[in-house]
Structure formats: C-alpha cells, structure tokens
Amino acid sequence: QVQLVESGGGLVQPGGSLRLSCVASGFTLDYYSIGWFRQAPGKEREGVSCVSSAGGSTNYADSVKGRFAISRDNAKNTVYLQMNSLKPEDTAVYYCSYYQPPRDYWGQGTQVTVSS
C-alpha cells in the first residue's frame, strides 16, 4: 500500500528553521519526482518545491527561493524540505506528493506555524 508520511512541522519564531521529512512506503521512491505543497487557512493549495527522481533537478516557488532547500535520500525512501528564514506567511499545512499514473498520492500533512 502506497503511503507518504510527513513530519517535522511545529511552531517556530520568524527567522527560524525547520526540516520537514516525507517518508515513502509501498513503492520505490527512486523512480519518481516528489513535490512539496502547502495550504494556508482560507487559501488554495500551492506548490512549494519539487525534486527530480535522481535529485539532479529542483524547482522552487518564487516565495521560497533562497530560503528553502529540497533534497532526497533514495536509500531511506525520504525527501526533505529544509526551511530557513521562516516568515509568518509560511504558516500552512505542508504536504508531500507524487504522481504515479493514473493518480496523485498525498500524505496527511504536517502543520508549520511561524509566529512570535
């Protein structure tokens, strides 16, 4: 059974850092690009970052460029999102996801709250 489990969220002050993890099971992570998304209260879900299957290509939303870094450890079936210089507007539930035809798969999400 395919499963994605996010962890690492929490409450952090502005300017702080968090590292999110997305652990995959039920499939081999190596073959797929993985994305991080977030959804803030009252807003639509938006893409944050993605990484190619081999990790050689990454993309970021303009709002997080230079602050967030995505990486993957295929041996651990895990994708990470290092988040630095966090801002209150980064507050959201963060999800990891991948696409295996014919559908997307999503984790349950982890809450990130940036507040003083």
Sequence and secondary structure as in RCSB ss.txt:
>XXXX:A:sequence
QVQLVESGGGLVQPGGSLRLSCVASGFTLDYYSIGWFRQAPGKEREGVSCVSSAGGSTNYADSVKGRFAISRDNA
KNTVYLQMNSLKPEDTAVYYCSYYQPPRDYWGQGTQVTVSS
>XXXX:A:secstr
  EEEEE  EEE TT  EEEEEEEESS GGGS EEEEEE TTS  EEEEEE TTS  EEE TTTTTTEEEEEEGG
GTEEEEEE S  GGG EEEEEEEEETTEEEE   EEEEE  
